[in-house]
């Protein structure tokens, strides 16, 4: 197999001999800059790993603790699940039904099945941590973390939605406790 002739001044193809597109005239490319790795702190990354478990359980329609047990097995394909992530999933599991009822009740015009799956996982885990987590962490800081995670992982409208709904749940809890 022979290579097709290159236009004059075109760079040599890289990789497995794939042809480069030929352009006429000047083309202006946007420079892409990778997102900084420190954009999310260690706690946020642990929360995201826990979200992965909730997301997978939801997608596969499996019990979240069964998925957690699968994730705790160390394989060559993944890094071990951090202890903090496991603790968050275990915090959520016993309250899963109550959390879904709260979210369904207080998310005006957005039943759970209509929410994006990522938002559903964020709201479920965020609700568990805000409503049933340790009192030592400020509830506002937790809501801010989940809002930031929604900003990174979901749609443009998700951060506001996540922030508003978690705040509403916290406000209602304050009225009833």
PLY file of the C-alpha trace (Angstrom):
ply
format ascii 1.0
element vertex 177
property float x
property float y
property float z
element edge 176
property int vertex1
property int vertex2
end_header
0.00 0.00 0.00
1.46 3.35 -1.00
0.84 6.69 0.59
-1.06 9.31 -1.37
1.08 12.27 -2.40
1.09 15.12 0.13
0.44 18.70 -0.89
3.53 20.84 -0.87
4.34 22.10 2.64
1.97 19.66 4.37
3.48 17.90 7.38
4.07 14.17 7.29
1.21 12.13 8.71
1.54 11.02 12.31
0.39 7.81 13.86
-0.69 4.83 11.79
-0.41 6.61 8.46
-3.76 8.40 8.61
-4.10 11.16 6.05
-4.24 14.74 7.26
-7.03 16.97 6.01
-6.01 19.31 3.24
-7.07 22.92 3.65
-6.96 25.85 1.34
-6.27 29.28 2.74
-5.76 30.10 6.38
-7.65 28.21 9.03
-7.78 29.50 12.57
-7.91 26.81 15.22
-9.10 27.29 18.77
-6.43 26.40 21.26
-7.68 23.79 23.69
-6.44 23.87 27.23
-6.97 20.86 29.46
-8.94 21.48 32.63
-6.65 21.84 35.61
-6.44 18.66 37.67
-6.79 20.67 40.86
-10.15 22.06 39.79
-11.82 19.69 42.23
-10.40 18.88 45.63
-9.83 15.42 47.08
-13.22 15.42 48.83
-14.98 16.27 45.56
-13.13 13.50 43.74
-14.20 11.06 46.48
-17.78 12.26 46.07
-17.54 11.71 42.31
-16.33 8.15 42.85
-19.35 7.57 45.12
-21.59 9.15 42.47
-20.23 6.63 39.98
-21.55 3.83 42.18
-25.01 5.42 42.45
-25.06 6.15 38.72
-24.11 2.57 37.87
-26.70 1.12 40.25
-29.37 3.34 38.72
-28.39 2.49 35.14
-28.29 -1.24 35.83
-31.33 -1.14 38.13
-29.35 -2.89 40.85
-29.13 -2.37 44.57
-26.52 0.27 45.34
-24.82 -1.92 47.97
-24.43 -4.76 45.45
-22.70 -2.38 43.07
-20.57 -1.10 45.93
-19.46 -4.66 46.75
-18.48 -5.13 43.10
-16.53 -1.86 43.13
-14.65 -2.83 46.29
-13.06 -5.76 44.48
-9.73 -4.52 43.20
-9.06 -5.26 39.55
-6.33 -4.24 37.18
-8.82 -2.03 35.36
-9.55 0.38 38.19
-8.09 1.94 41.28
-9.57 0.95 44.62
-12.62 2.87 45.75
-11.55 5.39 48.41
-12.83 4.79 51.95
-14.62 8.16 51.93
-16.50 7.19 48.74
-17.56 3.89 50.28
-18.73 5.69 53.41
-20.87 8.07 51.33
-22.53 5.21 49.45
-23.17 3.43 52.74
-24.64 6.66 54.17
-27.05 6.89 51.22
-28.17 3.24 51.05
-30.43 3.00 54.14
-32.18 6.27 53.26
-32.53 5.68 49.51
-36.33 5.36 49.52
-36.82 8.38 51.79
-34.42 10.48 49.71
-36.20 9.57 46.47
-39.54 10.49 48.03
-38.16 13.83 49.24
-36.66 14.60 45.85
-39.85 13.60 44.04
-41.97 15.72 46.39
-39.86 18.86 46.36
-38.50 19.02 42.82
-41.34 20.99 41.34
-42.43 19.61 37.97
-39.37 17.33 37.70
-40.12 13.72 38.60
-37.00 11.65 39.20
-37.40 9.62 36.01
-37.27 12.83 33.91
-34.09 14.17 35.50
-30.77 13.52 33.81
-29.21 10.43 35.40
-26.14 12.39 36.50
-28.30 14.98 38.26
-30.29 12.20 39.91
-27.10 10.66 41.31
-25.78 14.05 42.44
-29.06 14.89 44.17
-29.34 11.51 45.83
-25.84 11.56 47.28
-26.02 15.26 48.11
-29.31 14.73 49.93
-27.85 11.87 51.94
-24.88 13.94 53.00
-26.86 17.12 53.72
-29.74 15.44 55.56
-28.08 12.47 57.24
-24.35 13.22 57.28
-22.16 14.39 60.12
-22.98 17.75 61.61
-19.29 18.74 61.67
-19.24 19.70 58.00
-21.13 22.87 57.14
-24.29 22.07 55.18
-23.75 25.11 52.96
-20.26 23.90 52.06
-21.65 20.48 51.15
-24.30 22.03 48.92
-21.58 24.15 47.31
-19.50 21.03 46.61
-22.39 19.24 44.91
-23.21 22.37 42.94
-19.60 22.48 41.72
-19.73 18.79 40.82
-22.92 19.42 38.82
-21.14 22.28 37.04
-18.32 19.94 36.02
-20.32 16.80 35.21
-23.73 17.90 33.97
-25.62 20.48 31.95
-25.45 24.27 32.21
-28.76 24.39 34.09
-27.87 21.62 36.54
-25.84 23.61 39.10
-28.75 25.95 39.82
-31.21 23.06 39.97
-28.99 20.99 42.30
-28.26 23.98 44.53
-31.91 25.00 44.78
-33.26 21.53 45.47
-30.63 20.63 48.09
-31.20 23.99 49.77
-34.98 23.41 49.74
-34.53 20.00 51.38
-32.28 21.51 54.01
-34.74 24.35 54.68
-37.63 21.91 55.03
-35.60 19.76 57.40
-34.94 22.85 59.47
-38.68 23.48 59.70
-39.54 19.94 60.77
-36.72 19.12 63.18
0 1
1 2
2 3
3 4
4 5
5 6
6 7
7 8
8 9
9 10
10 11
11 12
12 13
13 14
14 15
15 16
16 17
17 18
18 19
19 20
20 21
21 22
22 23
23 24
24 25
25 26
26 27
27 28
28 29
29 30
30 31
31 32
32 33
33 34
34 35
35 36
36 37
37 38
38 39
39 40
40 41
41 42
42 43
43 44
44 45
45 46
46 47
47 48
48 49
49 50
50 51
51 52
52 53
53 54
54 55
55 56
56 57
57 58
58 59
59 60
60 61
61 62
62 63
63 64
64 65
65 66
66 67
67 68
68 69
69 70
70 71
71 72
72 73
73 74
74 75
75 76
76 77
77 78
78 79
79 80
80 81
81 82
82 83
83 84
84 85
85 86
86 87
87 88
88 89
89 90
90 91
91 92
92 93
93 94
94 95
95 96
96 97
97 98
98 99
99 100
100 101
101 102
102 103
103 104
104 105
105 106
106 107
107 108
108 109
109 110
110 111
111 112
112 113
113 114
114 115
115 116
116 117
117 118
118 119
119 120
120 121
121 122
122 123
123 124
124 125
125 126
126 127
127 128
128 129
129 130
130 131
131 132
132 133
133 134
134 135
135 136
136 137
137 138
138 139
139 140
140 141
141 142
142 143
143 144
144 145
145 146
146 147
147 148
148 149
149 150
150 151
151 152
152 153
153 154
154 155
155 156
156 157
157 158
158 159
159 160
160 161
161 162
162 163
163 164
164 165
165 166
166 167
167 168
168 169
169 170
170 171
171 172
172 173
173 174
174 175
175 176
